């Protein structure tokens, strides 16, 4: 698991703003990028499991 609990909570908080969960993908990627500093396949998979 790459993302910490704070980032996961932030992604879930942002998801409620959108009528469809998948619409929150860009905000989720932004949160992940701010924590890790780069994006990769493993990070994308983790985000997809959260969303």
C-alpha positions as CSV (number, residue, x, y, z in Angstrom):
1,X,0.0,0.0,0.0
2,X,1.5,3.3,-1.1
3,X,-1.1,5.8,0.0
4,X,-1.3,6.6,3.7
5,X,-4.6,6.8,5.7
6,X,-4.7,10.6,5.4
7,X,-4.6,10.5,1.6
8,X,-7.2,7.7,1.4
9,X,-9.5,9.7,3.7
10,X,-9.0,12.8,1.5
11,X,-9.9,10.8,-1.7
12,X,-13.0,9.4,-0.1
13,X,-14.0,12.9,1.1
14,X,-13.6,14.2,-2.4
15,X,-15.6,11.3,-3.9
16,X,-18.9,12.4,-2.2
17,X,-18.8,15.6,-4.2
18,X,-19.4,13.7,-7.5
19,X,-22.7,12.0,-8.6
20,X,-20.6,9.1,-10.0
21,X,-17.6,7.7,-8.1
22,X,-15.5,7.4,-11.2
23,X,-15.8,11.1,-11.8
24,X,-13.5,11.6,-8.8
25,X,-10.5,10.0,-10.6
26,X,-8.6,13.3,-11.3
27,X,-9.0,14.6,-7.7
28,X,-7.8,11.2,-6.5
29,X,-4.8,11.3,-8.8
30,X,-4.0,14.8,-7.5
31,X,-4.1,13.6,-3.9
32,X,-1.8,10.7,-4.7
33,X,0.6,12.8,-6.7
34,X,0.9,15.3,-3.8
35,X,1.8,12.5,-1.4
36,X,4.1,10.4,-3.5
37,X,5.5,12.9,-6.0
38,X,5.0,10.6,-9.1
39,X,2.5,8.3,-10.6
40,X,2.9,4.6,-11.6
41,X,0.9,1.5,-12.3
42,X,0.8,0.4,-8.7
43,X,-0.5,3.7,-7.6
44,X,-3.2,3.7,-10.3
45,X,-4.3,0.2,-9.1
46,X,-4.5,1.4,-5.5
47,X,-6.6,4.4,-6.5
48,X,-8.9,2.1,-8.6
49,X,-9.5,-0.1,-5.6
50,X,-10.5,2.9,-3.5
51,X,-12.8,4.3,-6.1
